[in-house]
Amino acid sequence: MDFPVNRFKQGLLRRDVQIGLWCTLANHVAAEIVSDSGFDWLLLDTEHSPNEVPDILRHLQAVQGGSASPVVRVAWNDSVLIKRVLDVGAQTILVPYVQNAEEARKAVAAARYAPAGIRGVTGSGRASRYGRVKDYLKKADAEVAVLVQVETREALAEIDAIAAVDGVDGVFIGPSDLSASFGLIGQPLSPVIQAEIEKAGNKLRKAGKAAGILAGSVEDSKRYIDWGYTFVAAGVDTVLLARAADELAARMKQKG
């Protein structure tokens, strides 16, 4: 069986603009539905969503035939969590709350086999199609992408060092936690936070690393792309569902 190519990682290396959707619904059918909507990638969340590894396995199976590449956000920068998500077939991971270069190196090591890292070895898991992928153990490191999340004032101060870590394929800016870190919780569109996001995009572009972000609207997404962000999540599944349901209910209850 041929080795599965990580299309999302290839796009990161080319600095292609890749538009994504944040998936927090703990339901693989919902993920399957949006996997063919035309997005380039889907974020399958386990940090702020009640998804565990078996749920992510079902999500990955559901979106496998879709047009969007799955990215799995692990709950924490933990080598066991990262290992388990990779073993069930994730090829791209997003690691939250990375504060400095040492923590970035820790995330990379958890996603690499020895001697480059500490990922535990199994040759019979889903990632290798149950042992059918030829030379999986020798080629896996090249196809796994590691994204690290910068989401505090302290991490922003270390962004150059974080971006310089070998094996970090992209740096994701978290606007909501960033605004909280600056004492502006709930205000990611504050001019102060937006200025920091723009500066971070410029730094990452100069460092030669792909920059990512979650936006709250089409307008925000386009502005971030103009600022050099190349993998941009343009919405959240729960928000789309809530807005559409609210709009339908309101229209149906209009008088006249």
SELUMGU-402599 format. One record per residue (C-alpha): chain; residue number from 0; residue in one letter; x, y, z. Coordinates in steps of 0.001 Angstrom, whole numbers. Example, Ala and Ser with C-alpha at 12.3 -4.5 7.8 and 13.67 -1.06 7.14 Angstrom:
<atoms>
  chain  resi  resn        x        y        z
      A     0     A    12300    -4500     7800
      A     1     S    13670    -1060     7140
</atoms>
This chain:
<atoms>
  chain  resi  resn        x        y        z
      A     0     M        0        0        0
      A     1     D     1317     3460     -914
      A     2     F     2408     5830     1803
      A     3     P     -298     8447     2539
      A     4     V      841    11915     1463
      A     5     N      109    14864     3763
      A     6     R    -1444    17359     1340
      A     7     F    -1872    19953     4053
      A     8     K     1831    19856     4910
      A     9     Q     2743    20250     1256
      A    10     G      551    23336     1146
      A    11     L     2275    24732     4241
      A    12     L     5681    24336     2603
      A    13     R     4479    26094     -566
      A    14     R     2819    28809     1548
      A    15     D     -491    28143     -175
      A    16     V    -3494    29879     1325
      A    17     Q    -5540    27072     2880
      A    18     I    -8993    27827     4267
      A    19     G   -10275    25702     7137
      A    20     L   -13240    25125     9420
      A    21     W   -13089    24545    13187
      A    22     C   -14944    21342    14101
      A    23     T   -15959    21094    17751
      A    24     L   -19145    19039    17477
      A    25     A   -18392    15662    19018
      A    26     N   -20004    13876    16099
      A    27     H   -18280    12170    13183
      A    28     V   -21307    12571    10906
      A    29     A   -21129    16354    11294
      A    30     A   -17431    16212    10383
      A    31     E   -18202    14055     7366
      A    32     I   -20832    16525     6153
      A    33     V   -18458    19504     6153
      A    34     S   -15509    17505     4799
      A    35     D   -16911    17952     1297
      A    36     S   -17970    21580     1648
      A    37     G   -14873    22826     -150
      A    38     F   -12604    23664     2776
      A    39     D    -8923    22801     2481
      A    40     W    -8649    21582     6075
      A    41     L   -10735    20779     9115
      A    42     L    -9624    21261    12697
      A    43     L   -10809    18327    14805
      A    44     D   -10688    19609    18354
      A    45     T    -9997    17756    21595
      A    46     E    -8973    20742    23728
      A    47     H   -12299    22579    23968
      A    48     S   -14543    19784    22725
      A    49     P   -15616    16533    24454
      A    50     N   -13726    14405    21926
      A    51     E   -11410    11628    23055
      A    52     V    -9122     9408    20969
      A    53     P   -11873     6928    19930
      A    54     D   -13979     9901    18795
      A    55     I   -11085    11266    16748
      A    56     L   -10632     7858    15158
      A    57     R   -14261     7953    13993
      A    58     H   -13824    11543    12778
      A    59     L   -10738    10603    10757
      A    60     Q   -12566     7664     9201
      A    61     A   -15536     9875     8365
      A    62     V   -13547    12620     6621
      A    63     Q   -11139    10299     4829
      A    64     G   -13074    10484     1560
      A    65     G   -13634    14225     1728
      A    66     S   -11724    17056       87
      A    67     A   -10466    18587     3359
      A    68     S    -7335    17501     5203
      A    69     P    -7862    16784     8917
      A    70     V    -5812    18597    11556
      A    71     V    -6173    17331    15135
      A    72     R    -5705    19670    18073
      A    73     V    -4521    17655    21045
      A    74     A    -5703    18693    24491
      A    75     W    -2202    19514    25739
      A    76     N     1491    19336    24847
      A    77     D     1671    15777    26113
      A    78     S     3703    13032    24421
      A    79     V     1141    10332    25261
      A    80     L    -1771    12300    23794
      A    81     I      247    13132    20684
      A    82     K     1363     9519    20228
      A    83     R    -2161     8163    20489
      A    84     V    -3606    10680    18008
      A    85     L     -855     9946    15500
      A    86     D    -1307     6203    15897
      A    87     V    -4984     6425    14898
      A    88     G    -4010     8171    11683
      A    89     A    -3650    11910    12237
      A    90     Q     -872    13371    10103
      A    91     T    -1103    16971    11282
      A    92     I    -1383    18023    14910
      A    93     L    -1953    21396    16544
      A    94     V     -416    21700    20007
      A    95     P    -1915    24383    22269
      A    96     Y     -257    26804    24665
      A    97     V     3340    26560    23517
      A    98     Q     5210    29237    25434
      A    99     N     8811    28949    24264
      A   100     A    11278    27083    22061
      A   101     E    11813    24323    24628
      A   102     E     8105    23502    24652
      A   103     A     8050    23611    20844
      A   104     R    10930    21122    20726
      A   105     K     8987    18907    23137
      A   106     A     5996    18869    20777
      A   107     V     8173    18012    17791
      A   108     A     9955    15227    19665
      A   109     A     6625    13649    20607
      A   110     A     5728    13442    16910
      A   111     R     9031    11927    15747
      A   112     Y    10410     8411    16023
      A   113     A    13845     7828    17572
      A   114     P    16526     8962    17201
      A   115     A    14884    12263    16182
      A   116     G    12194    12029    18851
      A   117     I    10405     9927    21431
      A   118     R     7255     8696    19669
      A   119     G     6579     5102    20652
      A   120     V     6760     2528    17865
      A   121     T     3936      358    16619
      A   122     G     3837    -1123    13157
      A   123     S      277    -2406    13243
      A   124     G    -1866      653    13967
      A   125     R    -4265     2563    11742
      A   126     A    -1601     5120    10797
      A   127     S      253     2390     8867
      A   128     R    -3045      950     7607
      A   129     Y    -2523    -1914    10044
      A   130     G      968    -2715     8807
      A   131     R      169    -2542     5097
      A   132     V     1964      737     4309
      A   133     K     5461      -89     3127
      A   134     D     8254     1514     5169
      A   135     Y     5796     3484     7310
      A   136     L     8184     3729    10261
      A   137     K    10978     5094     8058
      A   138     K     8824     7653     6236
      A   139     A     6310     8778     8852
      A   140     D     8354    11674    10230
      A   141     A     8496    13351     6827
      A   142     E     4705    13319     6452
      A   143     V     3747    14365     9992
      A   144     A     3208    18108    10412
      A   145     V     3510    19850    13766
      A   146     L     1728    23145    14355
      A   147     V     2230    24977    17634
      A   148     Q     -148    27478    19142
      A   149     V     1042    30870    20396
      A   150     E    -1675    32440    22526
      A   151     T     -173    34570    25299
      A   152     R     1807    37786    25637
      A   153     E     4748    35728    26938
      A   154     A     4677    33388    23939
      A   155     L     4543    36327    21525
      A   156     A     7797    37579    23012
      A   157     E     9334    34182    22158
      A   158     I     7781    33773    18714
      A   159     D    11046    34133    16793
      A   160     A    12680    31370    18846
      A   161     I     9587    29170    18579
      A   162     A     9458    29593    14798
      A   163     A    13155    28721    14524
      A   164     V    12663    25252    16038
      A   165     D    13407    22555    13484
      A   166     G    10304    20452    12912
      A   167     V     7784    23195    13608
      A   168     D     5857    23415    10345
      A   169     G     3594    26276    11300
      A   170     V     2693    28643    14118
      A   171     F     -940    29257    14969
      A   172     I    -2011    32442    16730
      A   173     G    -4929    32066    19163
      A   174     P    -6799    35408    19231
      A   175     S    -9171    34604    22118
      A   176     D    -6552    33489    24639
      A   177     L    -4222    36209    23386
      A   178     S    -6801    38882    24188
      A   179     A    -7276    37381    27661
      A   180     S    -3522    37434    28210
      A   181     F    -3503    41169    27453
      A   182     G    -6319    41838    29915
      A   183     L    -8848    42207    27103
      A   184     I   -10783    38972    27469
      A   185     G   -13535    38573    24907
      A   186     Q   -12065    41324    22724
      A   187     P    -9950    39627    20021
      A   188     L   -10862    42407    17580
      A   189     S    -9461    45093    19873
      A   190     P    -7002    47351    18004
      A   191     V    -4321    46286    20502
      A   192     I    -4801    42575    19756
      A   193     Q    -5164    43110    16032
      A   194     A    -1880    45015    15976
      A   195     E     -169    42124    17775
      A   196     I    -1655    39633    15306
      A   197     E     -370    41678    12379
      A   198     K     3122    41908    13904
      A   199     A     3173    38177    14568
      A   200     G     2245    37459    10947
      A   201     N     5105    39643     9741
      A   202     K     7586    37919    12049
      A   203     L     6523    34463    10922
      A   204     R     6736    35410     7268
      A   205     K    10281    36709     7783
      A   206     A    11151    33497     9648
      A   207     G     9897    31421     6719
      A   208     K     7221    29643     8761
      A   209     A     3567    29273     7846
      A   210     A     1224    31355    10015
      A   211     G    -2274    30246    10997
      A   212     I    -5232    31732    12822
      A   213     L    -8943    31288    13605
      A   214     A   -11154    34093    12301
      A   215     G   -14694    35011    13217
      A   216     S   -15871    36219     9828
      A   217     V   -15059    36311     6128
      A   218     E   -13841    39892     6519
      A   219     D   -11493    38968     9364
      A   220     S   -10214    35977     7386
      A   221     K    -9373    38100     4356
      A   222     R    -7606    40675     6507
      A   223     Y    -5455    37993     8122
      A   224     I    -4575    36583     4701
      A   225     D    -3515    40082     3655
      A   226     W    -1280    40105     6740
      A   227     G      494    36946     5588
      A   228     Y    -1493    34190     7305
      A   229     T    -1714    31141     5065
      A   230     F    -3793    28582     6970
      A   231     V    -6900    30333     8197
      A   232     A    -9978    28792     9820
      A   233     A   -12887    30929     8661
      A   234     G   -15527    29664    11070
      A   235     V   -16667    27191    13717
      A   236     D   -19214    24429    13143
      A   237     T   -21200    25131    16305
      A   238     V   -21478    28823    15418
      A   239     L   -22664    28009    11900
      A   240     L   -25318    25664    13249
      A   241     A   -26497    28069    15946
      A   242     R   -26726    31042    13581
      A   243     A   -28563    29105    10899
      A   244     A   -31003    27656    13437
      A   245     D   -31613    31043    15073
      A   246     E   -32198    32691    11700
      A   247     L   -34652    30019    10564
      A   248     A   -36604    30130    13822
      A   249     A   -36780    33942    13746
      A   250     R   -37951    34020    10131
      A   251     M   -40636    31425    10776
      A   252     K   -41975    33391    13761
      A   253     Q   -42153    36709    11929
      A   254     K   -45673    38073    11775
      A   255     G   -47223    38937     8458
</atoms>
